[in-house]
Amino acid sequence: MVLETLNPMHYNITSLVLDTMPVATVPILILVCFLFLIWNHEETSSIPGPGYCMGIGPLISHGRFLWMGVGNACNYYNKTYGEFVRVWISGEETFIISK
């Protein structure tokens, strides 16, 4: 009897995995979604400018400065958002003030 319980062929591993898989994945998926929401939460800023959007905004902002140059990019952001703008250059928040 002891040998039967220790025999690995006695247990059907596929039925064990199929029974526990949905029960284990639902809480993990809920936790991952909750952590994703917390990570992407940002406080609204009163300063106009491109949004953060999971880090894509800073990449686009920095790319625009590299591609267009400082003067043209500043003119673009001033026409789009006004004379006081928040952008990201090299991953750091930068303010453009012009009139």
N, C-alpha and C positions, 0 to 999 in steps of 0.2 A: 504494500500500500504506500509506503514511503517512497519507494522507487517510482511509482506511478506519478506522484505529485512532483517529483524532481525531474521527470522526463520532459524535455523541451518540446517534444512532438505531441505531448498531451494537450497543450494549449494551442488554439488557433489564433495566431498573431494577427491575421488580417481582420478578423471580427473584432479583436480588441482595439486596433487602430481605427477602424471605421466607427466604432461606438464612441470613442473618446475624442476624436478629431473635431466634430462640430461643437462639442461642449467646451473644448479648450480654445478654439479659434475665435469664438464670439467675444469673450471678454478681452482677448488680446487685441482684436480689431477695434473695439470700443475704446480701449486705452490708447491705442495709436492715434485714432481720430481725435480724441480729447487732447493729447499732447501736441498734435499738429495744429489744432485750433489755438492753444495757448501760445505756441511758438510764433504763429502768424498774427497774433493780436497786437495791434499798435494803437496807441492813443492818437486821436485826431489832433492835428497841428493847426494852429491858426495862421501859420505862414504858408502861402501858396507855393506849389511846386509839384513836380512829379511824385507819384505815390511810391511807397516802399515795395509793396507787392512781392513778398517773399524774397527780397534781394534783387529782383529783376530791375526795379527802378534805378538803383544805384549803378548797375551795370550799363543800362541804357544811357544814363546821364553822363557817366564817365566816358563811354564810347563816343557820345556826341561831342564832347570836348576834345577828344583825341582826333576825331574825324574832321570836324569843322574848324577847329582852332578856338582859342579862348574868346576872341572878339565876336566871331559869328555865332558861336554857341550862346554867349551872353545876350546878344541881340535877339536870338530866337526865343530864349526863355523870357526875356523882358516883354517881347511882343505877345507871347502866349499867356504868361501869368501876371505880368505887371512889373512895377519897378522894384519890388522887394521879393526875391525868389530864394527858395531853399533847394539846392541841388547837392549831388554827391560827386566829389572829385577824389580819386584814389581811395574810395571807401569811407571818406570822412565827410560829414555834413558841412556844406559850405553855403554861405549866404551871398547873393549877388544884389548889391544895392546900386541902382542907377536912376538917372532921371533924364 
